[in-house]
Structures are given as structure tokens and as C-alpha cells.
Amino acid sequence: MKVLRFYILYRLPIIIGLIAVGVISHVYDKDGGAVTAWICYILAFISLVLYFMMGTMRLVQEAVTDGDVDLALIYIKKIKFPRLLFKPIRAGYYMLQSNLAMASDDLVTAEKNIRKSLNTKSSIVGNMKGENLLQLGFIQLKKGNAKEARLTLKEAVQIGISDKESLAAAYLQLCSMELQRTQNKIAKDYFRKAKALKPKSEEIVKQIKMMDKQIARMPG
């Protein structure tokens, strides 16, 4: 893992080193030097493609998984040409940028990046659209755009959200919004869907318990 991290972080110097070794082999090694040189050139080319098409996203995701936001920011800033990233990775890049912006309460940047992720169409990550819309909905909600947020969250659950915890969170939020609109029947339907998913997240379980009591007292 340390070797891989070193390779990802120092791809450019490694590329330069490989090209230098290739040139030296060509010039000074008359026996078999061409073979060594071409191996170096091919490895340098592959590394260059990986540098532009994958960047440091693997390290960013690892840092996010470990909860180290500061380290994730350091790694993500090393990606200088996000538009050249492989499409699925580019979509993930913008989504993570949005997550990091939300963590620092920069909602304008968070929305801008999640929309970029949505616009990065790729059949390989087609199921990410629901997750992207879910995040956009929560951003809109935080910005006070409740009407837009409700429509976005409805679209998110209609398209599909693969993660059960996230889907339960979406249903609960829609339930809460329908209760505010006094649409009790619709709210109860969303609540039943959230509960049926049997989420494990402590926060979501807590919300379900609180809302269960409220829903039980509601007519309709």
C-alpha cells in the first residue's frame, strides 16, 4: 500500500525518471539497450495516462473513508486537470468536492460541484444519478430552497438510490416535508418505506423512533 501511495503521489517524477533511463539506455547501451529503453517508454506512457485519467482519487477516497478531511483536501488539490479524468472517476471527483465543500459549509461550491457530477454522464456510473440528486436536494434544503429540495429528493428516489441508509434518509426527509405541508397520507407512505428498509445508522434509527410517535398521532 505504501508503494502504491508513493507511486500515485510521485507519478510525474517517476515518468521523468523512466524517460531519462530510456534515453540513457538508448544512447549508452548498444547491446539490448533499445529493449530496456522501450520498456521504460511504455511504462512512462502508461503512468502518464494514469496521471491524467485517474489522478490521486484513490488516495482521496481512502482519506475520506478514514474521516481525514484535511488529508483528502491535500490529495484532491493535486488533481490539476479534472476534465481529463476518466468519466466515472470525474463524476466521483466532483461529488467528493461537493462533500468537502458541504463539510466546510460552502453551499455554493457544494451545489456547483454536485451539478458538475450530474452533468458527467457515464453508463458505467449511471446509478450515481440518484445519489447526486439526493445530495443536491440536501444542499438546496440547507440553502432554504424547500420547494426545489422536495422536487429534487422525489426525483432522486424515483431514479433510485443504491445505498439503503441514504434512501431511508431521503424518505424520512420527504416524510418530514409532507408533514409540514399537512399531506399526512403521503407522509405516512414515505415513513413506511423508510422503516421497511431497516436502516442501521444510529442517527436514522433515532429519527425513525421520534417520527414513529409523531406519525401515530396523525390523522389520515
PADOLUM-965941 format. One line per 4 residues: number of its first residue (from 1); their letters; for each residue x, y, z of N, C-alpha, C. Coordinates in pm, whole numbers. Example, Ala and Ser with C-alpha at 12.3 -4.5 7.8 and 13.67 -1.06 7.14 Angstrom:
BEGIN
1	AS	1319,-569,780,1230,-450,780,1320,-330,780 ~ 1285,-225,708,1367,-106,714,1290,3,787
***
This chain:
BEGIN
1	MKVL	83,-121,0,0,0,0,87,126,0 ~ 197,122,77,287,238,82,352,262,-54 ~ 385,150,-121,447,161,-254,347,224,-352 ~ 221,179,-345,118,233,-434,95,381,-405
5	RFYI	91,418,-276,71,559,-240,186,644,-294 ~ 309,592,-279,427,664,-330,417,682,-481 ~ 377,574,-550,366,579,-697,261,681,-740 ~ 145,682,-673,39,775,-710,81,920,-685
9	LYRL	148,944,-573,186,1081,-537,300,1134,-623 ~ 387,1045,-668,507,1091,-739,514,1037,-882 ~ 396,1031,-947,392,980,-1085,478,1063,-1180 ~ 466,1195,-1170,539,1281,-1265,690,1263,-1254
13	PIII	750,1270,-1133,895,1245,-1123,932,1104,-1171 ~ 845,1007,-1146,872,870,-1191,871,864,-1343 ~ 775,935,-1406,767,940,-1552,895,1000,-1610 ~ 937,1112,-1550,1061,1177,-1596,1180,1084,-1581
17	GLIA	1184,1013,-1467,1293,918,-1441,1294,804,-1542 ~ 1177,752,-1574,1168,643,-1671,1214,688,-1810 ~ 1173,808,-1849,1215,860,-1980,1367,880,-1982 ~ 1422,932,-1872,1567,954,-1863,1643,821,-1875
21	VGVI	1594,719,-1803,1658,587,-1810,1649,532,-1952 ~ 1533,553,-2016,1516,507,-2153,1613,573,-2248 ~ 1629,704,-2236,1721,778,-2324,1865,732,-2301 ~ 1902,720,-2174,2039,675,-2141,2065,536,-2198
25	SHVY	1966,447,-2183,1981,310,-2235,1998,312,-2386 ~ 1924,398,-2454,1933,408,-2600,2071,455,-2643 ~ 2122,553,-2570,2246,619,-2613,2370,537,-2575 ~ 2371,485,-2451,2494,427,-2399,2498,274,-2400
29	DKDG	2382,211,-2405,2382,64,-2404,2355,14,-2546 ~ 2460,-23,-2613,2448,-66,-2753,2391,-208,-2764 ~ 2411,-290,-2659,2357,-427,-2664,2221,-429,-2596 ~ 2116,-452,-2638,1989,-466,-2565,1937,-338,-2503
33	GAVT	2005,-227,-2530,1960,-100,-2471,1826,-55,-2526 ~ 1798,-87,-2651,1673,-47,-2713,1554,-113,-2645 ~ 1572,-240,-2605,1464,-312,-2537,1433,-247,-2404 ~ 1539,-219,-2327,1523,-152,-2196,1458,-15,-2214
37	AWIC	1504,56,-2316,1452,191,-2342,1302,186,-2372 ~ 1261,92,-2459,1119,85,-2495,1031,42,-2377 ~ 1085,-45,-2292,1011,-83,-2170,989,41,-2083 ~ 1092,122,-2069,1082,246,-1990,983,343,-2052
41	YILA	988,356,-2186,896,448,-2254,751,404,-2238 ~ 727,273,-2250,590,220,-2235,539,242,-2093 ~ 624,215,-1994,585,236,-1853,558,384,-1826 ~ 641,470,-1888,622,615,-1871,489,658,-1934
45	FISL	457,603,-2051,332,638,-2119,210,593,-2037 ~ 215,470,-1986,105,419,-1903,87,506,-1779 ~ 198,542,-1717,194,627,-1597,136,765,-1628 ~ 169,816,-1747,118,947,-1787,-35,941,-1807
49	VLYF	-81,833,-1870,-226,815,-1890,-297,806,-1755 ~ -239,729,-1662,-298,715,-1528,-296,848,-1453 ~ -192,926,-1474,-182,1057,-1407,-298,1147,-1446 ~ -329,1151,-1575,-437,1239,-1622,-575,1178,-1603
53	MMGT	-590,1046,-1617,-722,984,-1617,-769,936,-1479 ~ -674,922,-1384,-712,876,-1251,-670,970,-1140 ~ -562,1044,-1164,-515,1140,-1064,-486,1074,-930 ~ -520,1143,-823,-497,1091,-687,-628,1049,-620
57	MRLV	-730,1018,-703,-863,990,-648,-865,872,-552 ~ -783,772,-576,-779,657,-485,-739,703,-345 ~ -638,790,-337,-591,839,-207,-696,931,-142 ~ -764,1009,-225,-870,1098,-173,-980,1013,-108
61	QEAV	-1024,909,-177,-1131,824,-126,-1090,753,2 ~ -964,710,7,-913,645,129,-915,742,247 ~ -872,866,222,-870,967,327,-1012,999,376 ~ -1106,1009,282,-1247,1035,317,-1303,920,400
65	TDGD	-1273,796,358,-1319,677,432,-1264,677,574 ~ -1139,722,589,-1075,728,721,-1121,849,803 ~ -1201,935,740,-1251,1054,810,-1150,1166,820 ~ -1042,1160,741,-939,1263,745,-965,1364,633
69	VDLA	-1049,1463,662,-1090,1561,561,-971,1646,516 ~ -885,1684,608,-768,1768,574,-676,1697,474 ~ -653,1567,498,-567,1492,407,-635,1475,271 ~ -766,1454,273,-841,1442,148,-829,1570,65
73	LIYI	-835,1684,132,-820,1813,63,-682,1828,1 ~ -580,1782,72,-442,1789,20,-431,1705,-107 ~ -486,1584,-102,-476,1493,-217,-559,1543,-336 ~ -679,1594,-309,-767,1634,-418,-713,1758,-490
77	KKIK	-638,1842,-418,-578,1961,-479,-466,1926,-576 ~ -416,1803,-568,-309,1759,-657,-364,1725,-797 ~ -497,1716,-809,-557,1690,-940,-574,1824,-1012 ~ -491,1848,-1110,-487,1978,-1178,-577,1984,-1302
81	FPRL	-610,1868,-1358,-689,1866,-1481,-809,1771,-1465 ~ -908,1809,-1384,-1022,1718,-1358,-1101,1681,-1482 ~ -1102,1768,-1585,-1179,1738,-1706,-1118,1623,-1785 ~ -992,1590,-1756,-926,1480,-1827,-942,1347,-1754
85	LFKP	-1000,1351,-1635,-1022,1227,-1560,-1119,1136,-1635 ~ -1098,1006,-1620,-1192,907,-1674,-1331,938,-1619 ~ -1434,932,-1704,-1567,984,-1668,-1620,937,-1532 ~ -1619,807,-1501,-1669,766,-1369,-1589,828,-1255
89	IRAG	-1457,840,-1275,-1371,900,-1173,-1398,1049,-1163 ~ -1423,1113,-1279,-1454,1256,-1280,-1583,1285,-1203 ~ -1684,1200,-1224,-1810,1216,-1151,-1787,1203,-1001 ~ -1705,1104,-963,-1672,1086,-822,-1592,1202,-767
93	YYML	-1503,1257,-850,-1421,1373,-810,-1509,1492,-773 ~ -1605,1523,-861,-1693,1637,-834,-1784,1611,-714 ~ -1826,1485,-698,-1912,1452,-585,-1835,1469,-453 ~ -1709,1424,-451,-1626,1440,-331,-1596,1587,-304
97	QSNL	-1572,1663,-412,-1551,1807,-396,-1674,1871,-331 ~ -1792,1824,-373,-1916,1875,-314,-1927,1837,-168 ~ -1891,1711,-134,-1893,1665,5,-1801,1749,93 ~ -1681,1775,42,-1583,1851,119,-1629,1997,136
101	AMAS	-1693,2051,33,-1745,2188,42,-1858,2195,145 ~ -1943,2091,147,-2051,2086,246,-1996,2077,387 ~ -1887,2003,403,-1825,1987,535,-1776,2121,588 ~ -1736,2209,497,-1691,2343,539,-1803,2446,524
105	DDLV	-1926,2398,500,-2046,2482,491,-2041,2581,374 ~ -1967,2545,270,-1963,2627,148,-2067,2570,51 ~ -2192,2611,70,-2303,2551,-4,-2303,2587,-152 ~ -2253,2705,-185,-2248,2749,-325,-2154,2657,-404
109	TAEK	-2034,2634,-349,-1937,2546,-414,-1988,2402,-416 ~ -2054,2361,-307,-2108,2225,-298,-2210,2200,-409 ~ -2299,2297,-430,-2400,2281,-535,-2338,2284,-674 ~ -2242,2372,-693,-2175,2384,-823,-2109,2251,-861
113	NIRK	-2042,2187,-764,-1971,2063,-794,-2065,1944,-811 ~ -2172,1938,-734,-2264,1825,-749,-2337,1833,-883 ~ -2360,1956,-932,-2421,1971,-1065,-2322,1925,-1174 ~ -2194,1951,-1153,-2092,1904,-1248,-2089,1752,-1250
117	SLNT	-2103,1692,-1132,-2107,1546,-1124,-2228,1491,-1199 ~ -2342,1558,-1182,-2464,1518,-1252,-2449,1527,-1403 ~ -2376,1628,-1449,-2358,1651,-1593,-2252,1562,-1655 ~ -2177,1489,-1569,-2076,1396,-1620,-2144,1263,-1645
121	KSSI	-2201,1248,-1762,-2280,1129,-1793,-2188,1013,-1830 ~ -2214,899,-1764,-2137,778,-1793,-2226,658,-1764 ~ -2236,567,-1860,-2319,448,-1842,-2263,359,-1732 ~ -2133,369,-1707,-2069,286,-1605,-2117,325,-1466
125	VGNM	-2143,454,-1446,-2187,501,-1314,-2326,560,-1323 ~ -2411,501,-1404,-2546,553,-1420,-2623,559,-1290 ~ -2597,463,-1199,-2672,460,-1074,-2630,571,-977 ~ -2530,650,-1011,-2487,758,-924,-2581,878,-931
129	KGEN	-2666,883,-1033,-2752,1000,-1050,-2844,1018,-930 ~ -2898,909,-878,-2984,917,-761,-2911,975,-641 ~ -2787,928,-618,-2706,978,-507,-2673,1126,-525 ~ -2641,1163,-650,-2611,1303,-679,-2732,1393,-652
133	LLQL	-2849,1348,-697,-2971,1425,-675,-3005,1433,-526 ~ -2980,1325,-454,-3003,1326,-310,-2918,1434,-244 ~ -2791,1438,-281,-2702,1539,-223,-2745,1680,-263 ~ -2783,1697,-389,-2830,1827,-436,-2954,1870,-356
137	GFIQ	-3044,1775,-332,-3164,1805,-254,-3132,1854,-114 ~ -3037,1789,-49,-2999,1829,87,-2928,1965,87 ~ -2852,1992,-20,-2787,2123,-32,-2894,2232,-48 ~ -2990,2207,-135,-3099,2303,-157,-3177,2327,-28
141	LKKG	-3196,2220,47,-3268,2231,175,-3190,2320,273 ~ -3059,2298,277,-2973,2379,365,-2974,2526,324 ~ -2988,2550,194,-2991,2687,143,-3128,2752,162 ~ -3225,2675,211,-3358,2729,235,-3452,2717,118
145	NAKE	-3411,2642,14,-3497,2624,-103,-3579,2495,-88 ~ -3675,2498,5,-3751,2377,40,-3829,2320,-78 ~ -3890,2408,-158,-3971,2362,-271,-3885,2287,-373 ~ -3771,2346,-409,-3679,2281,-503,-3626,2151,-444
149	ARLT	-3592,2155,-316,-3536,2039,-248,-3633,1921,-252 ~ -3760,1949,-227,-3862,1844,-228,-3870,1777,-365 ~ -3872,1857,-470,-3880,1803,-607,-3754,1721,-641 ~ -3640,1771,-598,-3513,1702,-626,-3506,1569,-552
153	LKEA	-3549,1568,-426,-3547,1444,-348,-3645,1341,-405 ~ -3760,1389,-451,-3857,1298,-514,-3798,1235,-640 ~ -3730,1316,-718,-3666,1264,-840,-3558,1163,-804 ~ -3484,1191,-696,-3375,1102,-652,-3427,962,-618
157	VQIG	-3537,955,-541,-3589,824,-502,-3657,754,-620 ~ -3710,831,-713,-3772,771,-832,-3666,707,-922 ~ -3553,776,-936,-3444,723,-1019,-3379,603,-952 ~ -3365,611,-820,-3306,500,-745,-3178,539,-673
161	ISDK	-3171,500,-546,-3053,523,-464,-3008,386,-413 ~ -2887,346,-449,-2842,210,-420,-2817,186,-272 ~ -2770,287,-201,-2739,271,-58,-2867,281,25 ~ -2897,176,103,-3022,172,179,-3030,283,285
165	ESLA	-2918,313,347,-2916,417,450,-2951,553,389 ~ -2891,582,274,-2917,709,206,-3061,717,159 ~ -3113,604,109,-3251,601,62,-3347,624,179 ~ -3318,562,294,-3401,581,413,-3398,727,457
169	AAYL	-3280,790,449,-3267,932,486,-3351,1018,393 ~ -3352,983,264,-3432,1059,166,-3581,1046,197 ~ -3627,923,225,-3769,901,257,-3809,977,385 ~ -3722,975,484,-3753,1045,609,-3763,1195,588
173	QLCS	-3673,1248,506,-3677,1392,478,-3804,1428,402 ~ -3840,1347,305,-3964,1370,230,-4087,1357,321 ~ -4082,1262,412,-4189,1246,510,-4206,1372,592 ~ -4095,1425,642,-4098,1547,722,-4154,1664,643
177	MELQ	-4115,1674,517,-4160,1785,433,-4310,1775,403 ~ -4358,1651,384,-4501,1632,358,-4583,1660,483 ~ -4529,1630,598,-4599,1663,723,-4615,1814,737 ~ -4511,1888,698,-4517,2034,704,-4623,2087,607
181	RTQN	-4646,2014,499,-4748,2053,401,-4885,1996,438 ~ -4892,1930,554,-5013,1863,605,-5066,1757,507 ~ -4974,1697,432,-5009,1586,344,-4979,1456,420 ~ -5065,1428,519,-5037,1320,613,-5032,1182,547
185	KIAK	-5120,1157,454,-5124,1027,389,-4993,1000,312 ~ -4947,1101,239,-4821,1088,163,-4704,1072,259 ~ -4707,1150,368,-4601,1145,468,-4591,1005,529 ~ -4706,947,561,-4707,813,620,-4652,708,523
189	DYFR	-4680,726,396,-4630,634,294,-4477,640,288 ~ -4423,761,289,-4277,778,289,-4216,717,415 ~ -4284,736,527,-4232,684,654,-4229,531,652 ~ -4335,469,600,-4339,324,591,-4225,271,504
193	KAKA	-4197,341,394,-4088,300,305,-3952,311,375 ~ -3934,418,452,-3808,436,527,-3791,325,630 ~ -3897,297,701,-3894,196,807,-3871,56,750 ~ -3931,29,634,-3919,-103,570,-3775,-134,529
197	LKPK	-3695,-32,509,-3555,-52,470,-3468,-101,586 ~ -3520,-89,709,-3450,-132,831,-3306,-77,837 ~ -3293,56,831,-3158,116,834,-3086,87,966 ~ -2954,85,962,-2873,55,1080,-2808,180,1140
201	SEEI	-2802,289,1060,-2738,412,1107,-2805,461,1235 ~ -2724,490,1335,-2775,533,1465,-2862,658,1454 ~ -2818,754,1373,-2890,879,1356,-3026,855,1289 ~ -3028,772,1187,-3153,745,1115,-3250,665,1202
205	VKQI	-3198,567,1276,-3282,488,1367,-3346,580,1472 ~ -3267,675,1521,-3318,772,1619,-3431,856,1558 ~ -3411,901,1434,-3513,980,1365,-3642,901,1346 ~ -3627,773,1311,-3745,687,1290,-3824,671,1419
209	KMMD	-3754,651,1530,-3822,635,1659,-3899,762,1697 ~ -3836,876,1673,-3901,1005,1705,-4022,1028,1615 ~ -4004,998,1486,-4112,1023,1391,-4226,923,1406 ~ -4194,804,1455,-4296,700,1474,-4404,748,1569
213	KQIA	-4362,815,1675,-4457,866,1774,-4543,978,1713 ~ -4477,1062,1632,-4548,1173,1568,-4650,1122,1466 ~ -4607,1025,1385,-4692,968,1282,-4814,899,1341 ~ -4795,832,1455,-4904,758,1518,-5019,849,1560
217	RMPG	-4987,974,1588,-5089,1069,1634,-5156,1143,1517 ~ -5105,1120,1398,-5154,1195,1282,-5279,1130,1221 ~ -5379,1210,1186,-5494,1155,1114,-5460,1131,968 ~ -5545,1055,899,-5523,1037,756,-5448,909,724
***
